[in-house]
């Protein structure tokens, strides 16, 4: 299954080969455990991907170079879309968040009128988050590739309140503060916060921000011009 959110993701700003290869990977991934492959995994090689990405120009067949395929694979790895494992005669690619992508429940209740959803799950359906009209909330949130991770930390923040709810304005303020750091650094800090169950210890969003700040990486320089996409900003920053 493909999400409509794909149309607004950072990968749409990349050359066409990036989206084509990403969709091909989603289709290639095993829907269930099969042999040595787990659900969401598949075996391939750079040569196979080159062949799969070939296209026609008149009567001529044009294939991307191995370096181009490696560039796309590296990008998808950096933004934590996939994980690659080298094996004999090729590699195993694991699609991260595959279970979330292929869970029909995450695609129910799509609101055509408001078009406000979190990875195809309307935010107003999320327990613990009080819906408020806050401008630019979704544009800030959608900059992160792992939307499921962001949803989970929002729920964790909500759990630190007695009411188990948190106003969207509070979450929006956090998104604004996260803007000072690269997307990968933010996601790394969030994983530490969740893995250590900091919310369960009553440690709120200020503690989370401290973890993010202390992750490896520096705040964005004020002179650094943003592309408007956290995926691209992160990719170019790591390429330097």
C-alpha positions in Angstrom: 0.0 0.0 0.0 1.1 3.5 -0.8 0.3 6.6 1.3 -0.9 9.9 -0.1 1.6 11.5 2.2 4.2 10.3 -0.2 3.2 13.2 -2.5 4.3 15.6 0.2 7.4 13.9 1.4 11.0 15.1 0.8 11.7 12.3 -1.7 9.4 14.1 -4.2 12.0 16.9 -4.4 14.7 14.5 -5.4 15.4 13.2 -9.0 12.8 10.8 -10.4 15.1 7.8 -9.9 14.8 8.2 -6.1 11.0 7.8 -6.0 11.0 5.0 -8.6 13.5 2.9 -6.7 11.8 3.5 -3.4 8.4 2.3 -4.8 10.2 -0.7 -6.4 11.7 -1.6 -3.0 8.3 -1.4 -1.3 6.9 -3.7 -3.9 9.8 -6.2 -3.7 9.7 -6.5 0.1 8.3 -9.8 1.3 4.8 -9.5 2.8 5.5 -12.4 5.2 8.5 -14.3 6.5 9.8 -16.4 3.7 12.9 -18.7 4.0 15.7 -16.6 5.5 13.9 -13.4 4.7 11.7 -11.6 7.3 8.6 -9.6 6.6 9.7 -6.3 4.9 12.9 -7.7 3.6 14.2 -8.8 0.1 17.4 -9.9 -1.5 18.9 -7.9 -4.4 22.1 -6.4 -5.8 23.2 -3.2 -7.5 23.1 -5.0 -10.8 19.5 -6.1 -10.3 18.5 -2.6 -9.3 20.2 -1.2 -12.3 18.2 -3.5 -14.5 15.0 -2.9 -12.7 15.4 0.9 -13.1 16.1 0.7 -16.9 13.8 2.7 -19.1 13.4 3.2 -22.9 14.5 6.3 -24.8 13.0 5.5 -28.3 14.4 2.1 -29.1 17.4 2.5 -26.8 17.4 1.1 -23.3 19.0 3.3 -20.7 20.1 2.0 -17.3 21.3 4.1 -14.3 24.9 3.7 -13.3 25.9 1.6 -10.3 27.0 4.9 -8.7 23.6 6.4 -9.2 21.9 3.4 -7.6 24.4 3.6 -4.7 23.6 7.2 -4.2 19.8 6.6 -3.9 20.4 3.6 -1.6 22.7 5.8 0.6 20.1 8.5 0.7 17.3 6.1 1.8 19.6 4.6 4.4 20.5 8.1 5.8 16.8 9.1 6.2 16.1 5.7 7.8 13.8 4.4 5.2 15.9 1.2 4.8 18.7 -0.8 6.2 21.1 -2.7 4.0 23.0 -5.9 5.0 25.7 -7.3 2.8 25.4 -11.0 2.0 27.0 -13.3 -0.6 26.3 -12.2 -4.1 24.3 -9.1 -3.1 22.5 -7.5 -0.1 19.3 -7.8 2.0 17.3 -4.6 2.2 15.0 -4.2 5.1 12.2 -1.6 4.8 11.9 0.2 8.1 8.3 0.8 9.3 7.1 -1.8 6.8 4.5 -3.1 9.3 3.1 0.4 9.7 3.0 1.0 5.9 1.1 -2.2 5.3 -1.4 -2.0 8.2 -4.8 -1.2 6.8 -5.9 0.4 10.1 -3.4 3.2 9.5 -5.2 4.2 6.4 -8.8 4.3 7.8 -10.7 7.5 8.3 -8.9 9.6 5.8 -10.4 13.1 5.8 -10.7 14.3 2.2 -12.1 17.7 3.4 -9.4 18.7 5.8 -6.5 16.5 4.5 -4.9 16.7 7.9 -3.5 13.3 8.8 -0.4 11.8 10.4 0.9 9.2 8.0 -2.7 8.7 6.7 -4.1 8.5 10.3 -6.0 11.7 11.1 -4.4 13.4 14.1 -7.8 14.0 15.7 -8.2 10.2 16.0 -5.0 9.9 18.1 -5.8 9.4 21.7 -4.1 11.9 24.1 -3.8 14.7 21.6 -6.2 17.6 21.9 -7.0 18.9 18.5 -6.6 22.7 18.0 -6.2 24.8 15.0 -2.5 25.7 15.0 -1.1 27.1 11.7 2.0 25.4 10.2 1.8 22.4 12.7 1.6 19.8 9.9 4.1 21.4 7.7 6.7 21.2 10.5 5.8 17.7 11.5 5.8 16.3 7.9 9.5 17.2 7.6 10.4 14.0 9.5 10.6 10.8 7.6 9.7 8.5 10.4 6.2 9.8 11.1 5.3 6.8 13.3 8.2 7.8 15.6 6.9 11.4 15.9 3.4 10.1 16.7 4.8 7.8 19.4 6.7 10.6 21.1 3.7 12.8 21.0 1.7 10.1 22.8 4.6 9.7 25.3 4.5 13.5 26.0 0.7 13.3 26.5 1.2 10.4 29.0 3.2 12.7 31.3 0.0 14.7 32.0 -2.6 13.6 34.5 -5.3 13.9 31.8 -3.2 11.9 29.4 -3.8 14.7 26.9 -1.7 17.5 25.6 -2.6 20.6 23.6 -1.5 20.7 20.0 0.0 24.2 20.8 2.5 22.5 23.2 3.5 20.0 20.5 3.8 22.8 17.9 6.2 24.6 20.3 8.3 21.5 20.4 8.4 21.2 16.6 9.6 24.8 16.4 12.4 24.1 18.9 13.4 20.9 17.0 13.9 23.0 13.9 17.3 24.2 15.4 18.7 20.6 14.9 19.1 18.3 11.9 16.2 15.9 11.5 18.4 12.8 12.1 19.6 14.3 15.4 16.0 14.9 16.5 14.9 11.4 15.6 18.0 9.9 17.4 17.1 11.9 20.5 13.5 10.8 20.4 14.5 7.1 20.2 16.7 7.5 23.3 13.8 9.2 25.1 11.4 6.4 24.2 13.8 3.5 24.7 14.6 4.7 28.2 10.9 5.2 29.0 11.6 8.8 30.2 7.9 9.6 29.9 7.1 6.8 32.3 9.5 8.4 34.8 7.5 11.7 34.5 10.2 13.4 32.4 8.5 15.9 30.0 9.3 17.5 26.7 12.0 19.8 28.2 14.0 16.6 29.2 13.5 15.3 25.6 14.9 18.6 24.2 17.9 18.2 26.4 18.5 14.7 25.0 18.2 15.9 21.4 20.6 18.8 22.1 23.2 16.3 23.5 23.0 14.0 20.5 26.0 13.8 18.2 25.7 16.8 15.8 25.6 20.5 16.0 22.8 23.0 15.7 22.2 24.3 12.2 24.2 27.4 11.5 22.2 30.5 11.0 24.0 31.1 7.7 22.9 27.7 6.4 20.0 28.1 4.0 17.3 25.5 4.3 15.8 23.8 1.3 12.4 23.6 3.1 12.7 19.8 3.5 14.3 18.2 6.5 15.1 15.2 4.4 17.1 17.2 1.9 18.7 19.4 4.6 19.8 16.3 6.5 21.1 14.6 3.3 23.1 17.6 2.1 24.5 18.2 5.6 25.7 14.6 5.9 27.1 14.7 2.4 29.5 17.6 3.2 
